[in-house]
Amino acid sequence: MKYKTNILIYMILYIKNILKNYIHIFILALGLLIFCYPLVFSLFKYLPGNLGDARYINYILEHAYLFIHQTNLHTSFFDLPIFFPHTNTLSYSDMMIGGMILYIPIREIIKDPQNALLIWFILTSILNYYSMYILLRKIFNFNKMSSAIGALIFAFSTPKQNQIGHLQFQTQFYMILSVILFLSINYNKSKSHNLFCFLLCSIFFVIQIYSSFYLGWFMLYGMLIYCIVATVSRKLRPKFLFFIKTYIYEIILNIIIGLILLIPLIKHYLAVGIEFDYNSQNLVSLIGFFTSNSIVDNNILNLSYLFIGENEEYWENVFGIGYITFIAATIGLFYRNKHNKNILLFFILSLSFFVISPLNKLLYMIYPGTSAIRVSPRIILLLLPIFSYGIANFFEKIKNRKIIYIFLIFFVFIELIYRYDFYFWSKLSHQENLQNYKIPQNCNIVFFDSEDEEYDNYFEIYNSGVMWKIIDKVYTHNGYSGYSPQFYSQILSKKCIIKKDYFIDD
C-alpha cells in the first residue's frame, strides 16, 4: 500500500513539474483550442473569415507564390491581374509581405492554396503568442505562468477574434519582435550588440508596415504618442533625452535605412493615392472599449448593446478584452507602478484622437495615412500589448494567493470564448463557388456584370470568385480589395462579359 502511495505521489510531483516547466505550451494549446475551436470540431474543414476578405488575403499570398515561380500573369509583383487596365493593384490594399515570407515555404510543401492558408493561420497565431511570451519572459522577467497568460491575451483575446476575418492582422508579431529588439538595447552591452539590435528593430518595423497598413500605421502612431508622453513627463524626459543623445548616430542611421527600405512602399501607395472621405461615424465609443464580444460578458451585462446598438459593424465596435480581464490588467498596469501616470497619459492621448471628433478630424488632416483608417476601433491592436503586460504583471503580484489566482485564471480563459463564429468558408465551398462561373472562350480579359441588387449584397463573394477562377489565366476588370477603381467594361467585346445568370450562389 505504501509502495502504491509513493508511486502516486511521485506521479503527481512529476506531472506538477511538467506543468511548471511547460506551462507556456499548455496555455498555448488551450488558447489555440479556444481561438480555433470551429476548425478543430469540424476536423479542419472550415477556414477563417469568409469567401470575401479572407479569400482575398489568400489570393495575395498565392500571388506571391506564383510570382516567385513567374507564373503567367503574375510576373510583376505589384500588378495583380485584376482591375484591368489598372496597374499597381497590389497597392490597393495591404501588401502582406511579412505574411508572404511565411506562406511561400509552406506553399512549396503544401500544394493546395487553402490548406497552405490554414497552416499559415495556425503558424501566425503561434508566432503572435510566442513573440509576446518572449517579450514578457525575457525582457520584463515575468515568470512562465504570468508571461504565458499575458501572451494568451495578446494572441487569442476577443479583440484578436474580432479580426479573424481580416487575416492581415495575423502578422502583428513583427511589431512585438521590433519592440523586443528595441528594449534589448543596453548601455552595458557592446556597440556592435546595440547596433545589431537597432538594425533588426528597424527591419522588423519595416516588415510590419509592408505587411499590414493598419498595424504599421498604428505602430507609427504609437511612437508619436510615446514621444509626446516622454517629452512632457518629468520622470521620463531625462531618460528619453539621454537615450537620444547616447544613440543619436544609430538613430539617424536607422531612420535613413528605414526610409530607404520604405521607398518602394511609399512610391506605390502614393501612386494610387487612395483617400477616403472623413466620416465621424468611425469614431470610437468608450463603451466598446470597456465591453467585449465574449459570451460571458454578453450574458452578464451587455452595456455595448445599450449604448452602441446592434448594427452590421457591431462586432467590431465592441473591442474590449472582457470585464474581469480588463480589471485585472488595469490593476497590473497601475498598482505600485512608478510609470502609472505615463501609462495613463499614453492611453488618454492614444484614445482621445479616436474618441473626440475635432481631434480626430485634426489627425485626419495633418497626420499622413489617417485618411485610409476607416475602422477606428482597431486602435485596440496598438493597446493590446500594454494590456498583455498589465495582466502578466497582475498575476506576477498575486502569485502567492492561490485561490484568487485560480479564480482569475478561470475567468480570463472563459472570457476568451467568443459569441460569434468567424469560420465561414471551406475548401469545398470555395471549389463549388468557382465551378459555377462559366468563363467564355478566347478572351484575354473578362468582366463580371450584374445589374441586380443581389450583386451588391454579395459583391466580395462574386468578385473574389472571379479572381480565383482565372487567377493565372486571363485578366479581369473585376476585383476585390480595400479599394476598387472604376471599371471600363465598354472596351470589352460582349462575349467576354460574364452575366449574372452564369453564376449560382452557393
C-alpha positions as CSV (number, residue, x, y, z in Angstrom):
1,M,0.0,0.0,0.0
2,K,2.8,2.4,0.9
3,Y,4.6,1.5,-2.3
4,K,1.5,2.4,-4.3
5,T,1.1,5.7,-2.4
6,N,4.7,6.6,-3.1
7,I,4.2,5.9,-6.8
8,L,1.0,8.1,-6.8
9,I,2.9,10.9,-5.1
10,Y,5.8,10.6,-7.5
11,M,3.4,10.8,-10.5
12,I,1.7,13.9,-9.1
13,L,5.0,15.6,-8.5
14,Y,6.2,14.5,-12.0
15,I,3.0,16.0,-13.6
16,K,3.4,19.1,-11.5
17,N,7.0,19.5,-12.6
18,I,6.0,19.1,-16.3
19,L,3.2,21.7,-15.9
20,K,5.6,24.1,-14.2
21,N,8.3,23.8,-16.9
22,Y,6.0,23.6,-19.9
23,I,3.0,25.7,-18.7
24,H,3.6,28.1,-21.7
25,I,3.0,25.2,-24.1
26,F,-0.1,24.0,-22.2
27,I,-1.6,27.6,-22.2
28,L,-0.8,27.9,-25.9
29,A,-2.7,24.7,-26.6
30,L,-5.7,25.9,-24.7
31,G,-5.5,29.3,-26.4
32,L,-5.4,27.7,-29.8
33,L,-8.3,25.5,-29.0
34,I,-10.4,28.5,-27.9
35,F,-9.3,30.5,-30.9
36,C,-9.7,27.8,-33.5
37,Y,-12.4,25.5,-32.0
38,P,-14.6,25.7,-35.1
39,L,-11.6,24.3,-37.0
40,V,-10.9,21.6,-34.5
41,F,-14.5,20.5,-34.1
42,S,-15.0,20.4,-37.9
43,L,-11.8,18.4,-38.3
44,F,-10.2,21.5,-40.1
45,K,-12.9,21.6,-42.7
46,Y,-13.6,25.3,-42.3
47,L,-11.3,28.3,-42.9
48,P,-11.0,31.6,-41.0
49,G,-13.1,34.5,-42.4
50,N,-15.4,34.3,-45.3
51,L,-15.4,34.0,-49.1
52,G,-14.6,37.7,-49.4
53,D,-11.9,39.3,-47.2
54,A,-10.1,36.1,-46.1
55,R,-10.1,34.7,-49.6
56,Y,-8.7,38.0,-50.9
57,I,-5.8,37.7,-48.5
58,N,-5.3,34.1,-49.6
59,Y,-5.2,35.4,-53.2
60,I,-2.5,37.9,-52.3
61,L,-0.4,35.2,-50.6
62,E,-0.9,32.9,-53.5
63,H,0.1,35.7,-55.9
64,A,3.5,35.9,-54.0
65,Y,4.0,32.1,-54.6
66,L,3.1,32.5,-58.3
67,F,5.4,35.5,-58.6
68,I,8.3,33.5,-57.2
69,H,7.6,30.9,-60.0
70,Q,6.9,33.7,-62.6
71,T,3.6,32.1,-63.5
72,N,1.7,33.5,-66.4
73,L,0.1,36.8,-65.3
74,H,2.0,37.0,-62.0
75,T,5.4,38.1,-63.4
76,S,5.1,41.6,-61.9
77,F,4.9,41.8,-58.1
78,F,2.9,45.0,-57.7
79,D,0.5,44.1,-60.5
80,L,-2.2,41.7,-59.6
81,P,-4.1,40.6,-62.7
82,I,-7.3,42.4,-61.6
83,F,-9.0,45.7,-62.2
84,F,-7.6,45.8,-65.8
85,P,-6.4,48.1,-67.3
86,H,-5.2,49.5,-63.9
87,T,-1.6,48.6,-62.7
88,N,0.0,48.7,-59.3
89,T,-3.1,46.9,-58.0
90,L,-1.4,45.3,-55.1
91,S,-1.2,48.8,-53.6
92,Y,-5.0,48.9,-53.3
93,S,-4.8,47.1,-50.0
94,D,-2.3,45.5,-47.5
95,M,0.8,44.2,-49.3
96,M,1.2,41.3,-46.9
97,I,4.9,40.9,-47.5
98,G,5.5,39.7,-43.9
99,G,2.8,37.1,-44.4
100,M,4.3,36.1,-47.8
101,I,7.6,35.3,-46.1
102,L,5.9,32.5,-44.2
103,Y,3.3,31.5,-46.8
104,I,5.8,30.8,-49.7
105,P,7.8,28.0,-48.0
106,I,4.5,26.5,-46.7
107,R,3.1,26.6,-50.2
108,E,6.2,24.9,-51.6
109,I,5.4,21.9,-49.4
110,I,1.6,22.1,-49.4
111,K,0.2,22.0,-53.0
112,D,-3.2,23.3,-52.2
113,P,-3.6,27.1,-51.5
114,Q,-6.4,26.7,-49.0
115,N,-4.6,24.0,-47.0
116,A,-1.5,26.3,-47.0
117,L,-3.6,29.2,-45.7
118,L,-4.9,27.0,-42.9
119,I,-1.3,26.1,-41.8
120,W,-0.2,29.7,-42.2
121,F,-3.1,30.9,-40.0
122,I,-2.2,28.5,-37.2
123,L,1.5,29.3,-37.5
124,T,1.0,33.1,-37.3
125,S,-1.3,32.5,-34.2
126,I,1.6,30.6,-32.6
127,L,4.1,33.4,-33.6
128,N,1.8,36.0,-32.1
129,Y,1.7,34.1,-28.8
130,Y,5.4,33.3,-28.6
131,S,6.6,36.8,-29.6
132,M,4.6,38.3,-26.6
133,Y,5.7,35.4,-24.4
134,I,9.4,36.2,-25.1
135,L,8.8,39.9,-24.5
136,L,7.3,39.3,-21.1
137,R,9.6,36.5,-20.1
138,K,13.0,37.6,-21.4
139,I,12.6,41.4,-21.4
140,F,10.4,42.1,-18.4
141,N,11.4,38.9,-16.5
142,F,8.0,37.7,-15.5
143,N,7.6,34.0,-14.5
144,K,6.4,31.5,-17.0
145,M,2.8,31.4,-15.9
146,S,2.4,35.2,-15.9
147,S,4.2,35.6,-19.3
148,A,2.0,32.8,-20.8
149,I,-1.3,34.4,-19.7
150,G,-0.1,37.8,-21.0
151,A,0.8,36.2,-24.3
152,L,-2.6,34.4,-24.3
153,I,-4.4,37.8,-24.1
154,F,-2.3,39.2,-26.9
155,A,-2.7,36.3,-29.3
156,F,-6.2,35.0,-28.6
157,S,-8.4,37.6,-26.7
158,T,-11.7,38.8,-28.2
159,P,-10.1,41.8,-30.0
160,K,-8.0,39.3,-31.9
161,Q,-11.0,37.2,-32.5
162,N,-12.8,40.3,-33.8
163,Q,-10.3,40.4,-36.6
164,I,-10.1,36.7,-37.6
165,G,-11.8,37.6,-40.9
166,H,-9.0,40.1,-41.6
167,L,-6.0,37.9,-41.9
168,Q,-3.6,40.7,-42.4
169,F,-3.8,41.4,-38.7
170,Q,-2.3,38.0,-38.0
171,T,1.2,39.4,-38.7
172,Q,1.3,41.6,-35.5
173,F,4.2,39.5,-34.2
174,Y,6.6,41.7,-36.3
175,M,5.6,44.7,-34.2
176,I,6.4,42.7,-31.0
177,L,9.7,41.5,-32.4
178,S,10.7,45.1,-33.2
179,V,9.8,46.1,-29.6
180,I,11.9,43.2,-28.2
181,L,14.9,44.3,-30.1
182,F,14.5,47.9,-29.2
183,L,14.2,47.0,-25.5
184,S,17.3,44.8,-25.9
185,I,19.5,47.9,-26.4
186,N,21.6,48.2,-23.3
187,Y,24.1,50.7,-22.2
188,N,26.2,48.0,-20.7
189,K,26.4,45.9,-23.9
190,S,28.9,46.4,-26.7
191,K,28.3,48.9,-29.6
192,S,28.1,46.1,-32.1
193,H,25.3,44.4,-30.0
194,N,23.3,47.6,-29.8
195,L,23.8,48.4,-33.5
196,F,22.6,44.9,-34.4
197,C,19.5,45.4,-32.2
198,F,18.8,48.8,-33.8
199,L,19.1,47.3,-37.3
200,L,16.9,44.3,-36.7
201,C,14.4,46.5,-34.9
202,S,14.2,48.7,-38.0
203,I,13.9,45.7,-40.3
204,F,11.0,44.2,-38.4
205,F,9.4,47.6,-38.1
206,V,9.6,48.0,-41.9
207,I,8.3,44.4,-42.5
208,Q,5.3,45.3,-40.2
209,I,4.4,48.3,-42.4
210,Y,4.8,46.3,-45.6
211,S,2.6,43.5,-44.1
212,S,-0.4,45.5,-42.8
213,F,-1.1,49.1,-43.3
214,Y,-3.2,49.4,-40.2
215,L,-0.6,47.7,-37.9
216,G,2.2,49.7,-39.4
217,W,0.3,53.0,-39.1
218,F,-0.8,52.3,-35.5
219,M,2.9,51.4,-34.7
220,L,4.0,54.8,-36.1
221,Y,1.1,56.5,-34.3
222,G,2.1,54.8,-31.0
223,M,5.7,56.0,-31.5
224,L,4.4,59.6,-31.9
225,I,2.2,59.4,-28.8
226,Y,5.2,57.9,-26.8
227,C,7.5,60.7,-27.9
228,I,4.8,63.2,-26.7
229,V,4.5,61.4,-23.3
230,A,8.3,61.2,-22.9
231,T,8.7,64.9,-23.7
232,V,6.1,66.1,-21.2
233,S,6.9,63.6,-18.4
234,R,9.3,65.0,-15.8
235,K,10.5,61.5,-14.8
236,L,10.7,60.1,-18.3
237,R,12.1,63.1,-20.1
238,P,15.7,62.9,-18.8
239,K,16.0,59.2,-19.8
240,F,14.4,59.9,-23.1
241,L,16.8,62.7,-23.9
242,F,19.8,60.7,-22.6
243,F,18.8,57.8,-24.9
244,I,18.6,60.1,-27.9
245,K,21.9,61.8,-27.1
246,T,23.7,58.5,-26.5
247,Y,22.5,56.8,-29.7
248,I,22.0,59.8,-31.9
249,Y,24.1,58.3,-34.8
250,E,22.4,54.9,-34.6
251,I,19.0,56.6,-34.6
252,I,19.8,58.7,-37.6
253,L,21.4,55.7,-39.4
254,N,18.3,53.6,-38.8
255,I,15.9,56.3,-39.8
256,I,17.8,56.6,-43.1
257,I,17.8,52.8,-43.6
258,G,14.1,52.6,-42.7
259,L,13.2,55.3,-45.2
260,I,15.2,53.7,-47.9
261,L,13.5,50.4,-47.4
262,L,10.1,52.1,-47.3
263,I,10.7,54.0,-50.6
264,P,9.0,51.3,-52.8
265,L,6.0,51.1,-50.5
266,I,5.6,54.9,-50.3
267,K,6.1,55.2,-54.0
268,H,3.4,52.6,-54.9
269,Y,0.9,53.8,-52.3
270,L,1.3,57.5,-53.4
271,A,0.9,56.4,-57.0
272,V,-2.5,55.0,-56.1
273,G,-3.3,58.0,-53.8
274,I,-6.2,56.3,-52.0
275,E,-8.1,58.5,-49.7
276,F,-11.5,58.1,-48.0
277,D,-13.7,61.0,-47.0
278,Y,-13.7,61.9,-43.3
279,N,-16.5,60.1,-41.5
280,S,-17.3,60.9,-37.9
281,Q,-19.1,57.6,-37.6
282,N,-15.7,55.9,-37.4
283,L,-15.1,57.4,-34.0
284,V,-14.5,55.0,-31.1
285,S,-17.2,54.6,-28.4
286,L,-15.6,54.2,-25.0
287,I,-18.3,51.7,-24.1
288,G,-16.9,49.5,-26.8
289,F,-13.5,49.8,-25.1
290,F,-14.8,48.6,-21.8
291,T,-17.0,45.7,-23.1
292,S,-16.3,42.7,-25.2
293,N,-17.8,40.1,-27.6
294,S,-17.2,37.4,-25.0
295,I,-20.2,35.1,-24.4
296,V,-19.7,35.6,-20.7
297,D,-19.7,39.4,-20.8
298,N,-22.6,39.4,-23.2
299,N,-24.7,37.3,-20.9
300,I,-23.7,39.1,-17.7
301,L,-24.2,42.7,-18.7
302,N,-24.3,43.8,-22.3
303,L,-23.7,47.5,-22.0
304,S,-22.4,47.7,-25.5
305,Y,-25.9,46.9,-26.9
306,L,-27.5,49.7,-24.9
307,F,-25.0,52.4,-25.9
308,I,-23.8,51.3,-29.3
309,G,-26.7,49.4,-30.7
310,E,-26.9,46.4,-33.0
311,N,-25.7,47.1,-36.5
312,E,-23.6,45.3,-39.1
313,E,-20.3,46.6,-37.6
314,Y,-21.4,45.9,-34.1
315,W,-18.9,43.1,-33.6
316,E,-16.0,45.5,-34.4
317,N,-17.3,48.4,-32.4
318,V,-17.2,46.2,-29.3
319,F,-13.4,45.7,-28.9
320,G,-12.7,45.3,-25.2
321,I,-10.8,42.4,-23.6
322,G,-13.5,41.4,-21.1
323,Y,-14.7,42.8,-17.8
324,I,-12.7,40.6,-15.5
325,T,-9.6,40.6,-17.7
326,F,-9.8,44.4,-18.1
327,I,-10.0,44.9,-14.3
328,A,-7.1,42.6,-13.7
329,A,-4.9,44.1,-16.5
330,T,-5.7,47.7,-15.2
331,I,-4.7,46.8,-11.7
332,G,-1.5,45.2,-13.1
333,L,-0.7,48.4,-15.1
334,F,-1.3,51.0,-12.3
335,Y,-0.8,49.3,-9.0
336,R,2.5,50.3,-7.4
337,N,3.9,51.2,-10.8
338,K,6.2,54.2,-10.9
339,H,5.2,54.8,-14.5
340,N,1.4,54.7,-14.0
341,K,1.0,58.4,-14.8
342,N,2.9,58.0,-18.1
343,I,0.8,54.9,-19.0
344,L,-2.4,56.7,-18.2
345,L,-1.3,59.7,-20.3
346,F,-0.4,57.3,-23.2
347,F,-3.9,55.7,-23.0
348,I,-5.7,59.1,-22.8
349,L,-3.8,60.6,-25.7
350,S,-4.0,57.4,-27.9
351,L,-7.8,57.2,-27.4
352,S,-8.5,61.0,-27.5
353,F,-7.7,61.3,-31.2
354,F,-10.2,58.5,-31.9
355,V,-12.9,59.5,-29.5
356,I,-13.1,63.3,-29.7
357,S,-14.4,64.4,-33.1
358,P,-12.3,67.7,-33.5
359,L,-9.1,65.8,-32.6
360,N,-9.9,63.0,-34.9
361,K,-10.5,65.4,-37.7
362,L,-7.3,67.2,-37.0
363,L,-5.4,63.9,-37.1
364,Y,-7.2,63.2,-40.4
365,M,-6.0,66.5,-41.8
366,I,-2.4,66.6,-40.7
367,Y,-1.1,63.1,-40.0
368,P,-0.1,61.0,-43.1
369,G,-2.1,57.9,-43.8
370,T,-5.1,58.7,-41.4
371,S,-7.4,59.1,-44.4
372,A,-7.1,55.4,-45.0
373,I,-8.1,54.5,-41.4
374,R,-11.7,53.6,-41.8
375,V,-12.3,51.4,-38.7
376,S,-11.1,53.3,-35.7
377,P,-11.9,50.6,-33.1
378,R,-8.8,48.8,-34.4
379,I,-6.8,51.1,-32.2
380,I,-7.1,48.3,-29.7
381,L,-4.5,46.4,-31.6
382,L,-2.0,49.1,-30.5
383,L,-3.1,49.0,-26.9
384,L,-3.3,45.2,-26.7
385,P,0.4,44.7,-25.9
386,I,0.1,47.1,-23.0
387,F,-2.9,45.1,-21.6
388,S,-0.9,41.9,-22.0
389,Y,1.9,43.5,-19.9
390,G,-0.8,44.5,-17.3
391,I,-2.3,41.1,-17.0
392,A,1.2,39.5,-16.7
393,N,2.2,42.0,-14.0
394,F,-1.1,41.4,-12.2
395,F,-0.6,37.6,-12.0
396,E,3.1,38.2,-11.0
397,K,2.0,40.2,-8.0
398,I,-0.7,37.7,-6.7
399,K,1.3,34.5,-7.2
400,N,1.1,33.6,-3.5
401,R,-2.7,33.9,-3.3
402,K,-3.7,30.6,-4.8
403,I,-7.5,30.9,-4.6
404,I,-7.6,34.3,-6.2
405,Y,-5.0,33.1,-8.7
406,I,-7.1,30.1,-9.8
407,F,-10.3,32.1,-9.8
408,L,-8.9,34.8,-12.1
409,I,-7.2,32.3,-14.4
410,F,-10.6,30.6,-14.8
411,F,-12.3,33.9,-15.7
412,V,-9.6,35.1,-18.0
413,F,-9.9,31.8,-20.0
414,I,-13.7,31.8,-20.2
415,E,-13.8,35.4,-21.3
416,L,-11.9,34.3,-24.4
417,I,-15.0,32.3,-25.6
418,Y,-16.3,34.4,-28.4
419,R,-20.0,35.0,-29.1
420,Y,-19.7,34.8,-32.9
421,D,-18.2,32.3,-35.3
422,F,-15.8,33.7,-37.9
423,Y,-15.0,30.5,-39.7
424,F,-17.5,30.8,-42.6
425,W,-16.0,29.1,-45.6
426,S,-14.3,25.8,-46.5
427,K,-12.2,24.5,-49.3
428,L,-15.3,22.6,-50.6
429,S,-17.5,25.8,-50.7
430,H,-14.6,27.6,-52.4
431,Q,-14.4,25.0,-55.1
432,E,-18.1,24.8,-55.6
433,N,-18.2,28.6,-55.9
434,L,-15.7,28.5,-58.7
435,Q,-17.4,25.7,-60.6
436,N,-20.5,28.0,-61.0
437,Y,-18.6,30.5,-63.2
438,K,-18.6,29.9,-66.9
439,I,-15.7,31.8,-68.4
440,P,-16.1,32.5,-72.2
441,Q,-13.5,31.1,-74.6
442,N,-10.9,33.1,-76.4
443,C,-11.0,36.1,-74.0
444,N,-7.9,37.8,-72.6
445,I,-9.9,40.0,-70.3
446,V,-13.3,39.3,-68.7
447,F,-15.8,41.4,-66.8
448,F,-18.4,40.0,-64.4
449,D,-21.5,42.1,-64.9
450,S,-24.7,42.2,-62.8
451,E,-27.3,44.9,-62.5
452,D,-29.5,43.5,-59.8
453,E,-29.3,44.3,-56.0
454,E,-28.2,40.8,-55.1
455,Y,-24.8,41.5,-56.7
456,D,-24.2,44.4,-54.3
457,N,-25.1,42.2,-51.3
458,Y,-22.5,39.5,-52.4
459,F,-20.0,41.8,-54.1
460,E,-17.0,40.4,-52.3
461,I,-18.0,36.8,-53.0
462,Y,-18.7,37.3,-56.7
463,N,-15.5,39.3,-57.3
464,S,-13.2,37.1,-55.2
465,G,-14.6,34.1,-57.1
466,V,-13.8,35.6,-60.4
467,M,-10.3,36.4,-59.2
468,W,-9.7,32.8,-58.1
469,K,-11.3,31.3,-61.2
470,I,-9.0,33.0,-63.6
471,I,-6.0,33.5,-61.2
472,D,-3.3,32.6,-63.8
473,K,-5.4,32.5,-67.0
474,V,-6.8,35.9,-68.0
475,Y,-7.2,39.4,-66.7
476,T,-10.4,40.7,-65.2
477,H,-11.9,44.1,-64.9
478,N,-13.3,42.9,-61.6
479,G,-11.5,42.5,-58.4
480,Y,-11.9,42.7,-54.6
481,S,-9.6,44.7,-52.3
482,G,-9.5,47.6,-49.9
483,Y,-10.1,49.9,-52.8
484,S,-11.9,49.4,-56.1
485,P,-11.2,51.7,-59.0
486,Q,-13.7,52.5,-61.8
487,F,-14.4,49.7,-64.3
488,Y,-14.2,50.1,-68.1
489,S,-16.4,47.4,-69.3
490,Q,-17.3,49.2,-72.5
491,I,-13.9,48.3,-74.1
492,L,-14.8,44.6,-73.9
493,S,-16.5,42.6,-76.6
494,K,-19.9,41.2,-75.5
495,K,-18.7,37.7,-75.5
496,C,-16.2,38.5,-72.7
497,I,-18.7,39.8,-70.3
498,I,-19.9,37.3,-67.8
499,K,-23.6,37.8,-66.9
500,K,-25.3,37.2,-63.6
501,D,-27.1,34.1,-64.9
502,Y,-23.8,32.3,-65.3
503,F,-23.3,32.3,-61.6
504,I,-25.3,30.5,-59.0
505,D,-24.5,31.5,-55.4
506,D,-23.9,28.5,-53.1
